[in-house]
Amino acid sequence: MDFKKLIVSLILLVVSCLYASAQFIDGGGYEDLYDSETVSAMKSHVRFLSASALEGRRAGSEGEKQAAAYVADAFKEYGVDILTPSTGEEFGLKTDKGDTLTSRNVIGFVEGYDKKLRDRFIVVGARLDNLGSMTVTVDGRPVERVFYGANGNASGLAMMIELARMVRTNSILFRRSVLFVAFGASAETYAGAWYFLNRSFSSVDNIDAMVNLDMVGTGYNGFYAYTSSNADLNTLVSRLSGDLHPVLPELTAAEPYPSDHRAFYSEEIPSVMFSTGRYPERNTEKDTQSILDFEGMERELEYIYSFVLSLANLNNAPAFRQVEGPSRGPSYDDVVSYNECDQPPLFLNSADPGKFLKEWVYQYLKYPESAVRNGIQGRVTVDFIIEKDGRVTDVRVIRGVDEELDAEAVKVVAASPKWKPGRVNGNKVRTSMSIPVEFRLEKKGGKASFGIKK
């Protein structure tokens, strides 16, 4: 054979073999070659969890069981301790038909380093199950439709798994311990979250906060944090907005979806739900991996990691409700709570109390020099009324730290510009709200700072 022809033949053979092997890369494509390790891992998680073989992961199904085993195996691979069997902790659930289905939770655990706080917990949760599949008739023929649930909620599970990896890798930075829970039977009844809180976990009183990851894969629609208007969680979200992050959540007073955080809220545990909001493919067979924005998920993951780290390292756990001060008396009987307004009061067109803290309070707050010299710091909780004409009145401290710090917080809040008043049934109302004003001293040099970095 001619030597040149031999070389050409060999080259063609090598190219054809490479092409043939590329045809069978599992779920990948040439574009995947440019993925980061985190994006690649999340794609792999979603690919398995939303595969047709799992038939939509209906609660109590074999698909949900396989999904639970997958989450447990991923935790083990990342060195996260498992507090449940490899296929999850089983529990029974009565159905409308009177029978019992068996669902399961998977619990991972990363211990904190602080001897005083390691027995306190932050729970990070994600819904394990989805709607399953159903048979419909099309042109007279039965057709099986699978609700793959790539965004609902394989996306949240994938993000939780990678968050567990990050927390485990950097566990020396976390004062509190972190629990990672894949909740079964969640799609309709939140039964897994209820079972965890009422039957499974014996130290519920030691849970300081819950972070819920549900439907986080369509970041082109936005990225939201729903805190049920918890003042301490709002402050933390606002404080992190001063740091450099590739993406920041928008605080929302409207719940994107009902989910597992509701069970924790019922137990008066401060809870935040991170979500990318509503999307048209939800609860349809079009909820597949193709609709997910994995690069956006990676950016969200970086923010949520910082949020969980900050939450785990707080000196004081977030309060479920602000301590009520003495009654204002009969002349204030018409005052409506901030949380009870159909349209909450707006500061600079924002319903987020953190906007008021960042754009007004912390801009004009001055740290009393004597408090700096004496090392006095802490959180002053200030309560006030927003009148129907937007004026701020009746400013008072309901949880103080020091006379000078208390007075400074009251002075700045009382000088607030007008708000847009809250409304109920379309009518303006007098609205009461409370905010936490943080005074902090840095460890080196006793430098003063406030709750949100400038």
N, C-alpha and C positions, 0 to 999 in steps of 0.2 A: 504493500500500500504506500502511496505517496506520503512522505513525511508531513507535508503541510496539511494534507487532508486528514491525517491521523490527529494532528493537533486540534484542528477545527472540530473534528468529531468528539474529541475529549471535552472541549470547551462546551459544546452543545449538550453533551451528556450531563456535565456538572450543573449547567444552568437549568436543564429540565428537571434534575433531581431537586434543586433548591426550590423551583417553582412548585413541584409536586408536594414537597414537604410544607410549603407555605399554605397550600390549599387546606391543610388539616390542622392548623393552629387553632386550638380550642377557643372559639368565641372571639378570637383576636383579629386584627387587621393591621395593615401597614401603619395606620395612624396611631396604633397603640405603642409603636416603637418609641414614640416621643413622650409617653406618659411618665410622670414621676412615680416613685415606688408606692406612694400613698394612693394616687389615682388608680394605678394598676391593681392594688390590693382591693380597693373598693369596687372596682369593676368585677373582679373575681368573686367577691362576696355576693354582689347583686346578681351576677350571672347564675350562681347556684340557687340563691334564695328565691329568685323569680322564674326559675326554669319550669317548663311545662310538666316535668316529671313530678314536681311537688304539688301539682294540681291546685294552685292557689292558696295552699296552706290554711285551709279551713280549720277552725278550732276543733280539736279532737281527732283530726285526720292523720293519716300516715305522713302526709306532706308536712304538717306542723311538727310532727315528731322528728322527721329528718332535718328540718330547719333548726330545731332545738339542739340536736346532736352536732350540727355544723357550727353553731355559735359556741357550744362548749368546747369543741375541738380547736376552734380559732383562739379562744381564751387560753387554752392549755399551750398552744404553740407559741403564744406571746408571753408565757410565764405568769399569766394571771391566775390566781388561786380560784378553784371552783368549789362552791359551797353546796352544790346539788349533784345528783347522779349525772352520768354522761349524756343521758337523754332528757335531763331536766327533772325537776321535782313535780310529781304528778298531783293533780287534784281533780275531783269530780264536779260536774256541772249539770244541773237538771235542765232539760230542754222543754220547749213548749209542748212536745208530744208526750212528756212524762218520763222519758228514759234519761239515762245519764251518760254524758260523754266525758272522756278523760283528756284534759289538757295539761299543760306543764309550764313552769317557769324555769329559766336558767339564770343562775346568780354567780357572777364573778366578783372577786374581792381583791383590792389593793390596800394594804395597811399603811396608815399614815405614820410619820416619824415622831410626832410630838407625844410624849408620854401622857400629858394632860388631856390631849384632844384626840388621840388615836381611837378612843372608844366612842367618839362622835362620828356621824356618818353623813356623807353626801350621796344620795342615790341618783344614778343616771339610768334612765329607763328608755326602752324602745319597744313598740308593739311587735310581737312575733308573728301573729296570724293575719290572714286576710279573708276574703269572702269565699274562696274555694272555686268551685266550678258548677256549672248547671247545664242541663240539656234543654235546648230550644228547638222548635220546629221551623225549618226553613224550606219553603217549597215542598212541603209535605214530608220532608225527611228530617230525622233527629240529628242535631248538630251539637257537639259538645263545645261549650265556651268556657275558657279558663280565665279567671281574673288573676293575672300574674302578680299584680301588686308590687311592681318594681319601685315605684315611688311610695306606695302605701303597703307595707312600710319596709321593704328591703333596703331602701335608702337610709332610713334611720338606724336599722340594725347594722348596716355596713359602717356607718359613721361611728356608732357606739363601739364596735369592735376595734376600729382604728384609734378611737379615743382611749380605750382601755390599754392598747399598746403604748400610747404616748404617756399615759399616767404611770403605767408599770415601769417604763424606761426611766422616768423622772420621779419615781416615788419618793426619793429623798427630799423633794421640794414640797411635798404635801403634808400638812400638819394633821388634818383629819383623814380618816379612811374613806375610800370611795367604793361603793357597791355598784356594779353594772348588772342590770336586770332586763332580760328579754321576757316580756309579759305575754303569757298565753291567754287565749280566749278574751282578747281585748277588743276586737273589732266592733262588737255589739254591746257587750256588758261590762267591760273592764274587770272581768272576774279575776284575772291573774293578779292585778294590782290589789284588789280587795283581799285575795287570799294571802298575798305577801304581807299585807299590813295586819291582818286579823288572825291568821293561822300559822304562818310560816316563820316570820322574822320576830325574834323574841325581844329585840331592843328598839322597838318603834319609837319609844320616848327619846332615844338618842339620835334620831334622824333630824338633822338641822335644816335640810333643804332637799328638794327634788328637782332634777333637770330632765325634762321629757323631750325626746327627739322623735318627731313624727312628721313624715312627708317633707323631707328636707332636700329633695333632689332637683327641684325646678327653680333654681335661683334667679333665672331670668325674669321671674314674676315678682321678685323681692325676697327679703329675708327678714323674719319677724320674731320678736320676743314678746310673748304674752305672759304677764306676771300677775294677773288678776289685780292689777294696780297696787301691788305690795310695795310700800314705800322703800323698804331696805333693798329689795331686789331692783327696783327702779334706779335707786342711787348707784348700785353696783354697775348696772348696764351703762348708766350715764358716765360713771367714772372711767370705765374702760374705753369710752368713746374718745377720751383724750389721748389714748395710746395709739401707736401706729399698728393698724390691722388692715389686711387687704380687703375686708368687708366688715360692715357694721350692721347690726340688726336695727330695725325700726320698732320701737316700743309701740304696742298696740293694745288698746282697751277692748277691742273686739276679738273674741276667741276664734282663731282660725278654724279649729275643729275640736269637738269634744274628744278627750283622750284620757290616758292613764293618770295624768296630773290631777284630774278631778277627784280620784280616790284619795290622793295625798292631801288635797285641799280640804276634803271632808274631815280629815284627821287633824286639821289645823297645822299642817306642815307647809311652810312657804314653798311655792312651786313656780317654775317657769317652763313654758313650752316654747321650743325653738322649731320653726317651720318655715317653709318657703311659700306657704299659703295655698289658696285654692287653685285647682288646675282642671281643665276640661276632661282629662282622661280618667279621673278618679272613679273607682268602682266600675270600670269597663275593661274589656279585654284589650284595650289599647294602652293600658298602663304597663308598658314594657320598658326595657332598658334603654331603648332608643330615645326616649323623651328626657332622659336625665342629663344634667349638666355636671359632670364629674369634676371638672376644674373648679366650678363654683362650689361644689361640696367640699373640696379641699380647702378653699378659702374660709368657708363657714367653720370647718373643723378647727382651723387655727384659732378663730375667735372663741369658739366654745371651749377649747382647751384652756385658754387664758381665763375665761369666765369661771370654769370649774376650779382652776387653781386658786383664783382670788377668793372664791366662795369657801374653799377648803381651808384657807389661811386667815379668815376673818378672826379677830380676837373675840368678838361677840357674834353669836349666831343671829341671822336675820329674824326679826320678830314677825309673827303671823299677823298681829294687829298692834296698832299703836296704843299705848296706855292711855286710857281716858282720864282727862282732868276732871275737876269738879264741875257739876252741872252749871250751865250758863243761866238757867232760870227760865221763867215763863216767856220772857220777851224774845227767846230764841227758839220757840216751839216750831217756827216755820222753816228752820234751817234744815237743808237736805245734805246728807253725806255725799262726798265726791263720788263714791262708788255707786250711789243710787241714782245718779243723773243719767237721763237718756243721752244727753250731750254734755260731757264734763266741761268745766271751765277751760278756756284756752289762754295760754300765755304765749305771745308772739305766734299765734295761730297753731300752737301745739298743745295737745292734751297730755303730753308727757311731763310729769312734775320735774323730771330731770332737766328739762329745758329751762325752767325757772331757776333751778339751782345753778346750772352752768352759766346761763346768760345774764343772770341778775345777782343772785345771792353771792356766789363765789367771785364775782367781779368786784364787788364792793365791800365784802367782808374784811375786817382788819383783826388780826390776832393781837389781843391785848398784851403789851410788853411784859407786864407782871406775870401773866399766865405762862409766857414763854420762859421767863427766868425761873419760875417755880415748877416747870415741867408739867403743867396742867393741860390735858387734852381729853377728847372724848366726843360723844355725839349728843347734841342738843336737839330734842324733838319739839318742834314749834307747831302750834295749831293756830288757825286763823279762819276768818270768814271772808268769802268773796261775795260782795253785795250784788244786787240786781243791776246796778250801774257799773259794775266791774271794780269798784274800790275794794281795797283790802282793809279790813277792820278787825278789832278784837283779837289782836295778836298776843299770844301767851305761850309760856313754856309748860309743857305737860310732862316732860322728862328732862331734868336739868343736869349739868355737870359742875358748873362753877358760876358764881354770881356774875363775874365779868363776861365769861363766854356766853352765858344765857342772855345777858343784856345786849351784847353785840349782835347775836342772832335775831333777837326781837327787833332791834333798831333797823337792820337791813331789810327784813321781811316787811315791816310796817311802811317802809319807804317805797314799796313796790309800785310800778306803774299800773294802770288799770288793766284788768283782764277782760276777756269776753266772758260774760257770766254763763253759768251752767243752765241747762234747760231740762224740764220734765214735761212731757206731753206738749212740747213746743213752747212752753211758757218759761220765762226767766225765773230763776229761783235763787235764794240765798244759799250758798254752798259752803260747807265746812271741809277743810282738808288739813292734813298734817304732813310735814316734811322733816327728814332727819338732816341736820346741819353738822357736818363733820369738821372738827378741829384736830389736826394731827401735827406731831412733832417728829421730824426725822431723827433717827438714832444718832447720826454723826452731826455734832455741832448744834443740836437742838433747833434746827431750822424749822420754821413754821410752814405749814401747808394746809390746804383744805381738801374737801371730799372729792373734788374733780380736778385733775391736773390741767393747768393752763397751757 
